[in-house]
Amino acid sequence: MRVNIDEIKEGGLRRAWDLGREAVDEIVKGGDAGYRARSALHVEGDLQRVERRVLFQARASAPLTATCGRCLSPVEVEVPIDFQLTFVPEEARAGEEPGRAHGDHPAARVAGSFDADDVNEERYSGKTIDLDPAVREQLLLALPGYPVCNEGCKGLCSVCGANLNDGDCGCNRRVPDPRWAGLEKFKRK
């Protein structure tokens, strides 16, 4: 979704759009969880303009499927996305010294550091802002790293691989303490 900043009037601008299922799959395809989109991602956003800065607030909920990290069953996950970013024109930063932001003292900035005030800022050039990269980034940040089918999931048996949620398989999964392994031979006698 591209927005021309001249379209944003005093009362703000509301936009709603969908990222297609294929686009969402392309975003979430990496990682061990194997996320897949169940449908398109519907995004609702509000834009407010203060001079050339643009405040962007967005809400969405990504309907995804993944594999349970414990029992490998398919899991349906709703990933909420709710964020706020400020878009700053690239030209506003062009006059600053490299490594400095907003008139910081030169000694306060070192290579690789950042200003905490700039964390929620994105840059744009010209009069058009592309909102999709910000939504993609926030979706990736919101993904659960270890999805589970339910909090009480028992997982798989480490011996036979049976799903322990379906019932106990009867395997001896007790791992002996290696510190006592030397005494095991005396116990058998």
C-alpha positions, 0 to 999 in steps of 0.5 A: 500500500502506497500513500502520497503524503499530500492525501493526508489531510488535517483529520488524518487518513484511514486506509484498509488493505489486504496482503494476499495469502501468497505474500504472507506465505512469502513473509513467514516461510522461514523458520523452524515452525513452518508457518503458512497463511490460512487467508489474506492478512487484512490491515487497517491503518490510520495516518496522521501528518505533522508537517512532513512527519507521518504517524502510522498506527496499524492493526491486523491479525494474521491467520496462520497454521504452524507445526506444534513445537512439542507434538508436531500436530498442525496448529492454527495461530492468530498473530495479532499485529498492533504497532505505531511508527513515525515516518520521517523524510530522508531529506530532514536527516541529510544535513546531519553529520554521519553518526549523529542524530538530532543534534546529539553531542558528537561523543555520545554517538559511536559506530553501531549505536543508535538513538533510542528515540529513532527506534520507531522511526522509518525513513521515506523519500519523495512524497510517497510512503510504502506501508507494506515493508513496515507491516511485513517487519511487524508481522515477523516480529510478532510471530511466536518462536515456539508455537504449541497446540495447547499449553498442556501439550505433552509432546512425543515419546523420546523412545518410540515417538508416540504422541503422548497427548493420545495416551501413555505409550508404556515406554521407560523414558527415565534417563538415569543420572550419569553420576550414579552409572558406576554404581549400577553394576553393584545394584544388579548383583 
